C-alpha cells in the first residue's frame, strides 16, 4: 500500500510458525466458482517465494486443490490453508470453494480468518450469492477488499468492474469502494484487446510494470496523468471521508495538501476497521515469470492494511456447563482456546484437524480437553474427553511441515485427534472451555443409500461416522419408519463428493436408492372387525375370538385402545393381549404397509376357551380383527406436511410462489425483509420437496435459501394416493 519496491524473497516466503500475533494475518478468499481464487492463491505463493513455479511445491504438487478428487471434479470442494511469508509477516491464505454446495467449508474459512478477499471475475461480474456473502461479512464487521481477476478476457474492463463492485458492495456509501491502482495496458493484440501489463499507483503516482515477469517501478507517462489525477482525487476524498481525524476533510476542502504518508496510514486504519474496501487487480504470472500482476500490491495490502488477530473480537467462551468465561483473547500466555475448523483423513497419517488458536499456545504432545459441539441432531456424537496432541504442522499442498508450537492467532494442523470433529473446542486439560459454534446451513437434500454387498455393509457404519465427523453440514439419519439410511446433503455436488469419499477414502461401495417419505394410514370412517383365531389339531390348541370397533380420531391422537367388554366374554388377563396385537398390527399398517395412526379401537366382545386360550392367541385375534375392519373401511393415506420458509430476492418472488403452488403447497403469507428480499411462508407436502434444495437454487440463480420443519400428517389427495398404491404393488 506504500508502493515499496520488493525483491523476490525466495525461501523466506515459506512460512512456518509465527512468534507473535502481530506477525500473523489470516485471510479468507471468497467468490463464486470460477472466479480465480485458487489461481490467485498460487500466484501469491509464487510471488512470496513459497513455490518454485506457479502453483507447485518441491514435490511437484499444487499448493491448493491438491486433492485427487478436486482434480477429477475440476473445482475446489474443501477449505485449503496455504501459509506464506511476506515482509516478516506470516499470511495464512484460506482458499474456499465457490460452489454453493460447499458453503460449510466457506463458513469454516470465515471463522478462521480475520479479513476477506472477495475475488470477482472481470468477465462474469458479481453474482447474487457473492452479494449475500458480502452482507454477511458486513454484519459482523469483517474487513474486506476486492480483487478483480480475468483481466485477460476479451471484454474485461477494470473501470467498469470497479463501478459494478461499488454498486454491489458500497450500499449507501459507494465511495467506500474505490481502486488503489489503475491498470496499464500494453499494445493491442490482433483481436483488438489490449492486455494489462502493469499498474499505476494512485497515491504514489508511480507505474509498476510487470511485462518482464517482475515488478519494475518507473514514472507514468504524461498521457496517463489526467486519468490518474481524476481517480487519485476520488480515492483521497474516499479515504479522508473515512478518516478518524474529523478535521482532515475540512482542511482538505480548504486547499491544504495532505501528505501521502498520512493518507496511507488513514487508508490502512480504514481497511482494518472494515469501513473502506479497496479494489485491486491481479493476474497469475506468465510462464517462466516470478511475479504475477498485482500480487506484490495485494501482499502489501494484506500485511499493512488487514488487521492482526489481536484486533478481532473473538467468539464467546464458556465452560462446558455453560457458565460465561472472560479471557484475554489472542494472548499466547492465556489459557488455551482453539477450535477445529476442518477435519480430514489421510490414508497414512489418519485424522488431521486444522485448528485456529484463539488464546494461549498449543504445543506438540500436549494433553488437551476436547469439547463436543452438540450437533447430535445431525448424527454427531456429543463428547467431552481428554486427548493427547500428536504432531503439529503447517500444511503446504500435500506436505506437512512440522512445528513445535502454535501461538494465539495462528493456524496449524494436528494429527491423530481421534475424537475431535469440525467445530470442536480444544482447551487446557485443567481448564476445559467451549467456544460458541458458528452457524451452519441445514442439509435439506436427502440421499438414501444401501451397502452394495455384505463386506460393504460391515464397513458402512464406520465410513459414515467418519464422513459426518469431517463435515458438520452433512446429517446422518437412520429412519425408523422407512428403515433407510439417509445422508442429508446441501446439494447434488455435495452428495457426489460424499459418495466418492465413501468409495475412495473409506473403501465402501454403496447404492443410491429412492428416498422414501414416511407415510401413515388412518380410517376414513367407523368400521368393525372380528378376529377369530381357532386351531384344534390335537394336543394343546389355540382359541381366541374378539370383536372390535374402529373410529377415526383428530390428527395427533395416536392409537387409543378402549375396553368395553361386559360379562367376562374376554377374560381380564387377555385384554392387554388384544391391545398388544392391535398395536403391533397398527405399526405394520393395514393397507399399504404404513403405520396406522389416529384411531380409537374399542374391544366390544369375544370368546375364550378354558384350556386353549392364551396370550399369543389373543394377540393374533386382535391383529386379525383390525385387518378385517380395514378391509371393510375406507383407508386414507396420510403424508407428512412441512412448514417451509423461503427467503428470496424480490425479483424471484412470483416464480417461487408459483412453483410452491405447483407442488401442492399452500402459501400462508409473505413478509418484506431487508436487502430487497421477501420471506415466503408455506405448507408443502414433503413428498413434493425432496429435491427442493436443488430446484430452488436453479429457480433463484442461487440467491434464495429455505428451511423446513415437520408440521403434521394429513390425508393425501385420492389420485396421488392411488398412484402411490400402484407403485407399491408394482415394486412388490
N, C-alpha and C positions, 0 to 999 in steps of 0.2 A: 504493500500500500504506500510505502515511501518511495517506491520505484528505485530500489537499490540495485546495483549490479550484483549478479550472483554467478558464481562458478559452479561447475558440476561437482557435487560433494563426494562422489564415489562411494566407498564403503561406509562412509559416515552416515549415509542415508538409511542404513539398515538398523532399524530401531530394535532395542531390547527392552529393558525395564527402565522406568523413569525414577528419578531420585527425589522429586518433589512435585506436588500437584500443580504448581505454577508452570512446570515444564511439560504439561500434557494438554492436548486438545483432542476432544472426542467429537467426531464429525460424522453424521449420517448422510448418505447420498440417497435422495428420493426422486422419483419421477416415473412417468409411465413406461411400460415395457417398450424397449427400442429407442429410448431417448439417449442412450450412450453412457449410462452410469458406469458400467463395468469397464468400458474402454477408457473412460476418464480416470478411473482408479489406477489402471495400468499405466496411463500416461503420467500421472502424478508420481507413481512409484519409480518410473524410469527417470524422470527429472530429478527426483530426490536421491537417485543413485542406488535404489534398492533392488533393481533388476539389471541384467546385463544387456537386454534388448527388450523391446516393447512387450510387456506382459509376461516376461519369463524370468524365473529364478535359476539358480545354478544347475538344478537337475532338469531344466527344460520345461518345467511345468508352469501353468498360469498362476498368477497371484490371486485371481478371483475367478469364479466359475470353474474351479479346478475339479469338481466332482464329475465322475463319468456320466452320471445321469443328466447333469446340466449340459454336457456336450451333446448327448442324444436328444434332449429336448430343445437345445439351442436357445436357452433362456435361463436366467437366474431363477432358482426355486428356493434358495435359502440365504440367510444372512451370512455374509463373509466379512472377516476382520483382516484388514491389511495395514499393519503399522509401518510408518516411515518416519524419517527424521529430517528436519529442516531447521537450520539456524539454531541448533541445540534444543529444539522442541520436538518431543515425540508426538506424532499425529496418528491417532487411531482412526483410520478410514473404514467406515461401516457401509458396505455395499449391500443394498436391499433389492429384493425382487420388485419389478414394476407391475407384475400381473396381479389382478385383484384377488385371485385365489390364495395368494401367499401374503396376505395382509398381516397375518400373525408374525411373520418374520420382520415385516416392516415395523410393526409396533414394538417388537423387541429391540430393533435398532434405535427407535426413538427413545426408548427407555435408557439405553446405554449411552446415548450421545448427549452433548451439551449444546450443539448447534446443528443446523441442517443446511445442506446444499441442495437446492432444487434444480435438477437438471432438466432443461427443456430443449427440444429439438427445433432448430430454425425451420425445418421443413414440415413439422407436424403441428406446431403451436402448443397451446395449453389446453388440456382436456378437463372434463368435469371432475373426475376423481382427484386430479392434481390440485384443483382449486379447493376442493373439500379438505384435502390434507393440509393445505396452507392455512385454512381457517382453524383446523385442529391444532396446528403448531402455534398459531396466534393466540388461541385460547389459553395456552399455558406459558406464553411469553417466550417461546424458544427463538433465539436469534437465527436469522436466515439470510442466505444470499442466493442469487440466481446465476446459473451457468448456462449459456447458450451454446449448444453443440451443433454439429452437422452443418457448419458454415460452408462446407464444400458443395452442398446441394445446389442444383441449378437455380432454383428460385429462392435461395436463402437470402434474407435481408435482416441484418442485425438491428438496424434502426427500427424497422417495423416490428421486429420481435420484442424489442425493448418497450415499444408503445403497448403491445399486447400484454406484456407482463405487468406494466404499470396499471393497465385497466383491470387485469385479472386479480392482481395481488395487492394493489395500492389501496383499494377500498375508498374511504373518504379522503385519503391523502396520497394520491398518485405520485406526488413529488418526492415521496419517501422511497420510490423505486427508480433508481437512476444508474446509468453506466459510469464506471470509473475509467474505462478506456474505450476508445473508438477503434474499429478495425481499419487496417491499412490494406488496400487492395493492390495486387500486382497486375501485370499486363493481362488483358483479356485473352481467354482461350479461344480456339476456333468456334466454339459454340456461343461465344459472346459473354460467358460468365467469367468475371474477374476474381481469381482466388484471393483469399485473405492470407497475406504473408507477414503481417505484423500488427502491432497495436500502438496507439498513441495515448500516453498517459495524460488525463485531463488536468490533474493537479500539478504534476511535474512539468507538463508541456514537453515531454521527451518522447521520442519514437523508439520502439523496441522491435527490431526486425528479426524474424525467425526463419527467413528464407534459406539461410545457410545450415539450418538444423540446430543452431544455438542462438541464444538471445544476444543481440548486438544493439547497444544503445547509440542513438545519434539524435540530431536535431531535426524537427519536422520541416518540410518544405514550405515556402511562402504560400503555395496554393492550398495547403491544409489548414492554415491559420484561421480563416473566417469560420469554418465549421467547428474547429477546435475551440475557439473562443466562445462561440454561442453555447456549445454543450458544457463548456467549463463554467460559464456563468450560472447555468441552471443547476449544475452539481454543487457549486459553492452555496447558492441560496438554499438548496435542499439540505446540505449539511448544517448550515447556520440555523435553519428553522428547527432542527432537532437538537441544537446545542444546549447544554446545561447552563451556559452563560447567556442569560436573558438579555443582556445589553449588547451582545455581539451583532444581532440583526440591525438594531438601531444604528450602531456605529458603521456597519457595512453600508446601509442605505444612505448614511450621511456622507459617504465617499471615502471612508477610511479603508485602507488596504489591509486585508487580513493575511498574515504570513502563512506560507504553506505548512509550516510545522504545526501551527495552531489548528489549521483545517484538518490535517491528518489525525491529530490527537482527538479532535471532536468527532471525526468520522469513525475512528476506532471505538470510541466510547458509545456512539450511537448504534453501531453494529452490534456491539456486545450487549447493549441493553435491549436489543430487539425492536428498535424504533426506526431504523434506516436499513434498507435492503439493497445492497449494491448488485448491479448486473455486470457480469464478466463474460468473456468469450473464451472458448478453449477448443483445442483440436489435438488429436494424437500426433505423435512425431512421425515424420515420413521415414521410409526405410533407410536405416543407417544413421538417422539423426539421433541426437541425445536429449533434445528438449522439444516437447510439443508446444504449439502456440498457446499462450496464455497460462501455461502450467506454473511458471515462476510467479506470475501475478497472483494466481489462485493460492499457491502455498504461502505467499506473503500475507494475503488476506486472512488465511486460516490462523497463522501463527500470531499475527498482530491485532487482528480485528475480532476474532471469535473468542468467547470467554474461556477462562480456565475452569476446571472443575470446582474451584473454590467459590465461583460466582453463581453456581447452580443451587437452587432450592431443592433439597433432597426430599424424596418421598417420606411419608410418615412412618415412624418406627414405634413398635410396641413390643411388649413381652409376648410370649406365645399365648398367655392367658388374656391378652387384650388391653393390658394397662399401658398408658402412654409412657414414652421414654424420651428424654431430652438428651441429645448428643451434639458435640461439636463436629458436625458432619465435615467430611473431607479432611480430617485431621489424622495423619498417619500414626499418631500416638494414642488415639482414642480406642475405645472398644471396637472390635471387628464387626462390620456390617457389610456383607457383599451379597450380590444377587445373581442367580443363574439366569442369563438372558438367552442362552441357546444350549441345547443338548444334542449331541450327535454320537454316532457309534463308528468306531474304526475296527476293521476286522483283526487288526494286530494289537492295537492298544486297548480296545474296549470302549467304554463310555467316556466321552470327553465333554466337559462342561465349560462353556465360555462364561466368565463371570465379570461383572463390573464391581469394583471395590468402592463403596461409598464412604467408608470410615475405617480407620485402623490400617493394619498391614497384614496381608495374607502371606504365610510362609510355607515352603515345601515341608512335608512330613508333619505339619501341624494337625492336631485333632480339633475339628470344628463341630458345631452343632448345626444340623440341617433341619430347618423348619419347613414343613409342607405348606402348600398354598391353598388347600381347601377346595380344590376343584373335583370333589368326589362325584358331583353330578355329571362329570364328563369321563368317568371311568378311571380317574386318577386316585390313587390311594393316599389318604392323608397320613402324614408321618412327622415325628419329632425324634430324631436319632442323632447319635454322635458318629462321625466318620473321620477317618484319617486321610488328610490330603495326600495325594500321590505327587507325581512330578508336576511342576509349574512350567509353563512355556508360553511363548508368544507365537501365534501361528503366522505362517507366510506360505500361502499355497498349501501344498501337501506337507510341507516341512513344519516341524515344531521345534522352536529354538528355546532351549532350557533357560530358566531364570530361577534365582533363589528366593525372590520375594516380589510381591506386588503391592504398591502403596495405594492409599486412598486416591481416587480419581482415575486410576489406570484400569486397563482391561487385560485379561490373560486367560489361558486355558488351564483347567485342572483335569488330570487324568484319574480314572478309576474311582469316581464317586458313585458307588453302586446304587444309592437310594435317591440322590439329588435329581430333580426334574426341572424343566424350564419353569421359571417363576419362583423357585425355592430361595430361601434366605440362608446364607452361611454366616454364622456368628461364633463368638468365642464360646468354648465348651462351658466355661464357668459363668457366662453371662449371655444366655440364649435370648435372641431377639428375632423379630419378624417385621419385614417390610410390607407395606400395603402393596398388593399386586397391581399391575397395570391392566387396563381394560382390554379384553379380547372379544372379538366378534363371535357370535354364536354360530356354530356349523349347522346349516339347515338343508344340506343336500344328503339324503340317505344313500348309502352304498351297502346293500345286503350281500354277504359273501358266505361261501362254504368251502371247506377244505377240499382240495382236488382228490386226495387219496388218504388212506389211513396213516401213512407216515407224515403227511402234511397236517392231519388232524392232531397228531401228537405235538407238533411244533407250533400250531396256530396260536394257542393261548399265550405262549411266551413272546412270540413275534408281535402280537397285537399289543401286549403290555409295554414292550419296548417302543413301539410306534407312538402310542399316546404319551409315553413319558417324554419323548422328544418334542412332541407337537401339542401344545395346550389348546390349539384351535381345532383339534380333532376329538370327537366324543365317541366312546365305545359303548354300545348298548347290547345287552343280551335280552331281547324282548321276550317276556314271559308268556305273552299271548300268542305270538306268531312263531315262537321258538327260533327266531332268526338272530344271527349275529350281524349287527349293523354298525358300520363306521359312518358317522355323520361328518361330512366334509364341507368346505366352503365353496366348492365348485368342481367342475369336471377335471380341470388340470390338477387340482389338489387331490382328487380321488385317484387320478392316474399315477401321481407320484407315490401315494400310499401303496398302491398295488405293486409298483415297481420296487419300492423299498422292501416290501414283504418278500418279493421273489429274489431280488438281487442281494439284499443285505442280510436277510434272515433265512433265506432258503425255503420259503413257504409258498407253495403254489396254491392259489385259491381260484374259485369260480365265482363270477358275479351272477346273482340270481335276482329275479324281480322282487322289489321291495313290497312287502305286504303291510297294508294298513290294518290295525286291529279292529275288526268289525264286531258287532254284537247282534243278538236276536232278542225279540220280545213278542209277546202275544198281542195281536191286534184287537182282541175281544175275549170275552169269557169262554171257557171250554171245560169239558170234564173228561176224565180218563179213568180206566180201570186197569190195574196191573194184576195179572194172575200168573203166579209162578208156582206151579204144582207139578211135581215129578215123583212118581211112585214106581220104582223099578226094582223092588226087593231091598231088604235091609232098611237103613235109615233114609227116609225120603226128604223132600223139600216141599213146604207148603206155606204160601203167603198170598193173600189177596188184599188189595187196598183200593179204595175209590177216592179220587181227589177231584177238586175243582180248582181251576186256574183263572185268575183275572189280572189284567194289566194294572200297573201302578205308575205314578208320576216318575219322570226321569230322576235318576239318582237314588231310587229306593232300594235297589239291590234285589235280593231274594228274601221274601218273607214267608215263613212256614207257620201255619196255624193248625192246632189240633182241636177238632170238634167231634171227635168220636164219642159216642154215648153207649152205655151198656157194656163196655169192655169188649166190643167187637174186635178191636185190635188191642192185645194186652199192652199194658203201660210200658213194659220193658222193650217192646218192639217199635214204639212210636219214634224214638230217636233214630232207629234203623231206617224207617221210611224216610225221614228227613235227610239222613245221610245219603241215601240212594237218589233222592230228588236233587240234592245239591250237586252230587257227582255227575248226574246226567245233565244238569244245567251248565256245568262247567264245560262239558263236551259239546253242548249245543243240541238242538232238536230238529234243525232243518238243513243248514249249510255248514255245520261244524264250527260255528262261532258261539262263544259263551252266551247263555241266556241271562237276561237281567230284567229288573223292574217288573216283577210279577209277585202276586201273593198265591201261594199254594195251600189249599185247605184240605186236610185229611178228614173225610166225612164218615167213611165206613170201611169195613174189611172183614176178613175171616182169618182164623188161625187154627192150628192143629196142636193138640196137647203134646204130641211127640215130635212131629216133623217140622214144626215151625222153628225158625232160627233167625239170628241177626242177619246173616248173609241172605237168607231167603227174602226177608222184608226189604233189604236194600235193593235187591233185584226187582221186587214188585214195585217199589217206589219209582225206580227208573223207568220201568215199563209203563206205568201209569202216566208219567209225564210225556213219554213219547207218543202214547195213544192220544192224549189230549192235544198234542201238537199236530197230529195227523188230521184232526178234525177242525183245526182252527186256522185262522189267517195269521201267519207269522211275518212280522215286519223285520227287515234287515236294517240295523242301525249303523250309521257311520259316524266317526268322530268329526267334530267341527272345531276349527281353530279360530281363535281371535287373532287377527292379523293387523299389524300396524305398519304402514308403508310410508317412509319419509322420502319424498320425491321432489325434484325441481318443478316449479310451476309449469314449465313448458311441456311436461310429460304427464300432468295430472289426468287429462282426458283419456289418454291412451291407457294408463294404468287402471283407471276406474272401469273402462270398457272391458279390459282384459279380465278384471276380477269378476265382473258380471258374467262373462263367458265361462267362468269356472264355477258357476252356480253360487257365486258369492253374493252376500247382501252388504252393501256399503252402509255403515252406520253413521258416518259423518266425516267431515273434513275440518282441519284446523290449520290456519296460517301460522307458519313459524318464521324464524329469522333466516336471512340469507336467500330469500326468494324461493323457499321450499314450503311444501304442504304436507301435513300428516293426514293420511287416509286411514280410517279405521273400518274394518270389515270383518264379517264372519264368513269363512270359506270351508267347505268340506276338505278334510286332509287328503283325501284321495285325489283331489284336483291340484294340489300344490306340491307334489313330490319333487318336481323339477323347477319350482318357482324361483329358487336361488339363481338358476341359470337363465330362465326366461326373463326375469325382471331386469337382470343386468343387460341383456340384449335390448329389451324394450326401452330402457332409460339411458343407454350408452354408458353404463357403469356408474351413474350418478345417484341411483336410488339404493336404499337399504331397507330391510324389513325385519321384523321379529314376529314370533308366533307363540301362542300358548294354547294348550287344550282348554276348550270351553265345556263341551258336553257331547254326548251321543244323541243323534236324532234320526228319525226314520228316513231312509234313502228313498228317492223317487222310484215308483214302481218299475219304470222302464230301465233305470240304472240297476236296480236290484235284480231284475230278470237277467240282464246281461251278466252280472256278477255270478249268478247261479249257473248260467250256461257255461261260463268259463271254468267254474269249479267242476262241473260234470265232465267237461272236455278234458280237464287236467287229470281227473281220476280215471 
